[in-house]
Amino acid sequence: MSSTSVNDAKHGFSRPEMYKQNLAGTVESYDRHVFLCYKNHKTWHPRVEASKDDPLPKCIATAFKARKNDIVVKTKITVCEAREEDDFFDGDVLIFPDMIKYRGLKESNVDSFFEDVMVGCKSWGGGVQDAMTGSYIFVCAHGKRDVRCGVCGPILIDKLNEEIQLKGLKNKIFVMACSHIGGHKYAGNLITFSPRPDGKIMGHWYGYVTPNDVPALLDQHIAKGEIMHKLWRGQMGPPVAELKGVESSNNLSNNGCCQGVDGGSCCRSENFEQNKVVDETTEALQKQGNKLGWSWPIFGFKK
């Protein structure tokens, strides 16, 4: 057996823990997601927010902890890779659902950024603001934090970019590696931010995603706004917001059924599993607003 096959069987899409847990409700509800563009995922330390070699993320983490009681909008902060070819540079900050990109964040102006944007919820006077368009997919590829995302993440990124290229969607859908987002055991983990038909930006978390799921993710979720319930972990925003979508999920048919890397299905019975997912997802959504024992995660760091 090749080393690649051994790695996949132990840490990748064929590992025994795949599909062992229900995913719905494994993300606490929140209202704003901030991504700091910083270096390449291959260079990130296990805890990038605490590394002396990474002063900007560390400075942001320090400010976040210091101002947490002043921040009224429940916020997550995550590091994503800088991709100069797509116009994302070190120090750029991406804010969802606002679809705003700020340029020029440095250690010297982190305090003003927090005062204006994070606390004051207004435009940042110290940076250049750009509007963002399109859809964004962030894939956890933080291999030094957990080998499972280190194995699964880059493969998913390559497959996503391949499918996006084939579908002629380059410059409309952006795929970026991100740091720890919680739940490494659910790798492949990813977060999508894309507009609904009414234009509202929604953020959804998925787990147990394999390369075989990528075409459906683009065609079903990004293009049509339909949740892939078997892989769905939760969402940004009030948990009640998706109850209507859950109740009307019958139109998803088999598309919600997860597929393994060998094409095999994890569903024991189509109707049983579909109804089970609807019931469990609805129950999880009703509980999402409750405290789950997590608090203010930054870059995967829990205070």
Residue, then its C-alpha position, 0 to 999 in steps of 0.5 A: m500500500s502506498s504512503t498516500s493510501v495509508n495517509d488517506a486511510k488514517h487521516g483522510f477521507s477514508r478514515p474510520e471516523m468519517y460520517k460517525q456523528n451528526l453534524a447539525g448543531t456543531v456550530e454555535s450561532y454568530d453574526r459576523h465573521v472576520f478573516l485576516c489574510y496572512k501568509n500561506h497555510k503551510t507556514w502557519h504555526p499550530r496556534v497562529e494567534a499565539s506565535k511570536d513569529d506571527p505578530l499581526p495575528k497575535c496582536i489581533a488576538t490580544a485586542f480581541k480578548a481585551r475588547k470582547n466585552d465591548i463587542v456587541v456583535k457576536t464575532k468569529i475571527t479566522v486567519c485565511e491565506a493571502r492570495e496575491e493572484d486574486d488580490f488578497f494581500d497580507g493585512d487585508v481583512l474580509i468581513f462577512p456578511d458585510m462583504i467588505k474588504y479593508r486593506g492596510l491592517k498592521e500592528s500599529n493600527v489594530d486598535s483603531f480598527f477594533e474601535d471603529v469596526m469591531v466595536g463601533c460597527k462603522s467604517w474604518g477611518g484608517g484603512v482603504q475599504d473595497a466592496m466584495t462580490g461573488s461567493y467565497i469558500f474557506v477550507c480548513a487546511h491548517g495541517k500543523r494544528d491537525v493532520r486531518c485538515g492538513v490532508c483533506g483541506p488541500i485536496l478539497i481546495d484543488k478539486l474546488n478550483e478544478e471544478i470552478q475552472l471547468k464551469g467557467l466560474k473563475n473570479k465569481i467563486f473564490v476558494m481560500a485556505c483558512s486556519h482552525i475553525g473547530g471540529h477537526k474530526y469533521a474534516g474536510n471542513l469548509i465555510t461558504f459565504s454566498p448570496r441568496p436569491d434576494g441578495k442576502i449573504m449567508g454563511h454555512w458550515y459543512g463537514y465530512v466534505t469529500p472531493n466527490d461532494v464538490p460538484a453538488l456543493l457548487d451546483q446545489h448550494i452555491a448556485k441554488g442556495e439549497i443546503m446539503h443537509k447530510l454535510w451541514r454543520g450550522q450557519m452564521g446568523p440566528p439559528v431560527a432563520e433556516l427552519k423554513g429551509v429545513e422543513s422544505s428540504n424534501n425537494l433536495s431528494n438524494n442530493g443531501c446524501c453524503q458520498g464517500v471517496d469510493g462513491g459509496s453512500c453513507c445512507r442506510s435508507e433514503n427516506f429514513e435518513q432524509n426524515k432523520v436529518v430533517d428532524e435532527t437538524t430542526e432540533a439542533l437549530q432550535k438549540q443553537g442559540n443556547k450556550l454550547g460551552w464555547s465562547w468567542p473562538i479566535f483562530g480556533f482559540k477558546k478563551 
